[in-house]
Each structure stands twice: as C-alpha cells, then as structure tokens.
Amino acid sequence: MNLLDKNDALSLARLRDVLIRLEDTIIFALIERAQFKLNAYTYQPDVYDYDDGYKGSFLGYFLHEMEKVHSRVRRYTSPDEYPFTQPLPTPILPALDFPPTLHPNSINVNVAIMERYLQDIVPKICPAGDDLNYGSSATRDVECLQALSKRIHYGKFIAEAKFMDPTQQATYIRLIQAKDREGIMALLTNRTVEAALLRRLRRKAMIYGHDITEGGDIVLDQETQDKKISPDVVVDLYERFVIPLTKEVEVDYLLQRLNNWDGPVTIKTS
Ligand SMILES: C=C(O[C@@H]1C=C(C(=O)O)C=C[C@H]1O)C(=O)O
C-alpha cells in the first residue's frame, strides 16, 4: 500500500490486502509475546523509579520512550500510525507530502486497545507466573500493540473507500446526517468478508503455531501448538475485539465525515 498514492490508498481491495498481511504480523507478534510468562510486574504502576520522574508501569515507560524516538523519525506523521502516549517530540526528518486521503479527524482508540490487550489478551496467550523477563515482555507487548493499533485504525481508510463509492455515498450521507450509528454500522458491515477472515485466521494460527520438520511436514503436536498460540484465542481475539473495534473506528470516522465538507465531489469511477 502506497499511502503517497491516493488512488492506491482508497482501493478497497488493496486495503483488504493490507488487513490480510497484518493478520500475519499480529499472529507472529502474539506468538513472540507468548514465549514469556504473564510477568505482571511489567504492568504494575510505580514498581521502579524512572530517571525523568515518570509515574506509571514499566510497559508505559518503555512504550513512551519508544514512541518518542519513533516520533523523531516522523512515524506519527503517517496517516496509518497512531501513538499511545503523549507528549511526543517533533520529527527531525522533513514531513512527507501525503495526499489528503482521509478527512481531517482526531480519532485515536489506543486507550481502548491498551485496556483490552492487558485485560483480555495477555492473560490468555501467556502462561501465568513471573520469569523475570520484563524487558522482553515489554518489547513484545509494544510489537503487539503497534500491530493491533495499525490494523484497527485502518478502519478509517476502509470507511473513506466505502464513502467514496458512488453507489453508496448518498446512503451514507443520509445516515450520517441522521446520526444513525446503527444504520451506518449495518451498511458498512460485510459478513462474507468477516467469515472468510475468521476461517483464514484459524488456518494461519494453526499452521504458524506448529513446527515444520526438515522434510517440510507440519508437526501436528497439540503441546507445541498450545505453547505457541491457540487458534481459538486468535479467532476469539478478532471476533470479539479487533473486528468490532475496527468497525467502531469506521463508524466514528463516517460520523465526522461531513464536517467542513464542501459536498459531493466528482467521483472517479476507476
Ligand atoms: C474492514 C472492512 O469493514 C468491516 C470490518 C471488517 C474487519 O474488521 O475485518 C471486515 C468486514 C467489514 O464488516 C471491510 O469491509 O473489509
């Protein structure tokens, strides 16, 4: 996906390909985190003293330090990147000239992502207990959180692509003007895509969660599988968290889509 090319960035098929690729990123990030025990100290506030007077958890401290460095190299000027922490420094690299693909908005659901990740995901993928690997746990947590955040905020691009569909735009405008959240949710929901995604996800988690012999055969060993990642947990994570939150982002984005909008433009029917 080339976000510097507006047509590419608003192709629904291309956007869905990005979400498929992010399935791999997310599954492997979860497998990496699941190597370590829960390590609750990573998430408890004020366990350590921090050099800059920071008050919070070790994960929160590490995440903010990481996001400050990434901000310096302009990560968060990209329309598909959203930080968890503030304040962040200005970039040292000059801004890239991204086309105005998304309608201006301030939607950031990372607080909800962090909450669900800590309460609902880490306890399900990691063995209980403490193996002292707090640094390793936090680095894997950041990988998981950044991948989940990117995937869920892609809902903005998906929503924009649906809004720019000439066969749908008038209906979206009517529902947005009526502030009809349920109507918008129903119109943007695609059960066929969701069902295919969950079937594919289960297969991927099953295959990625197994070892492959030198001869290229999958070692179907339940113990290995459970140690790496449970396909049920991955499917449940998407069904109850990733997909619903992506759709909430789509609805939130569409509800503000008509703000300061100069009306229907000539739509390229490519
Ligand atoms: C992302 C889309 O919008 C919705 C959300 C989906 C998801 O989060 O996987 C899948 C289908 C739709 O219900 C899409 O239409 O592809």
The ligand as a MOL file (V3000), in Angstrom:
LIG
                    3D

  0  0  0     0  0            999 V3000
M  V30 BEGIN CTAB
M  V30 COUNTS 16 16 0 0 0
M  V30 BEGIN ATOM
M  V30 1 C -12.7360 -3.8980 7.0460 0
M  V30 2 C -13.9550 -3.9250 6.4850 0
M  V30 3 O -15.0750 -3.4760 7.1440 0
M  V30 4 C -15.7230 -4.3220 8.1190 0
M  V30 5 C -14.7270 -4.8260 9.1030 0
M  V30 6 C -14.0490 -5.9760 8.8450 0
M  V30 7 C -12.8610 -6.3480 9.6940 0
M  V30 8 O -12.5870 -5.6190 10.6690 0
M  V30 9 O -12.2000 -7.3410 9.3590 0
M  V30 10 C -14.4340 -6.8310 7.7830 0
M  V30 11 C -15.5580 -6.5550 7.0260 0
M  V30 12 C -16.4630 -5.4550 7.4070 0
M  V30 13 O -17.5270 -5.9260 8.2150 0
M  V30 14 C -14.1640 -4.4350 5.0990 0
M  V30 15 O -15.2770 -4.2290 4.5760 0
M  V30 16 O -13.2050 -5.0370 4.5480 0
M  V30 END ATOM
M  V30 BEGIN BOND
M  V30 1 2 1 2
M  V30 2 1 2 3
M  V30 3 1 2 14
M  V30 4 1 3 4
M  V30 5 1 4 5
M  V30 6 1 4 12
M  V30 7 2 5 6
M  V30 8 1 6 7
M  V30 9 1 6 10
M  V30 10 2 7 8
M  V30 11 1 7 9
M  V30 12 2 10 11
M  V30 13 1 11 12
M  V30 14 1 12 13
M  V30 15 2 14 15
M  V30 16 1 14 16
M  V30 END BOND
M  V30 END CTAB
M  END
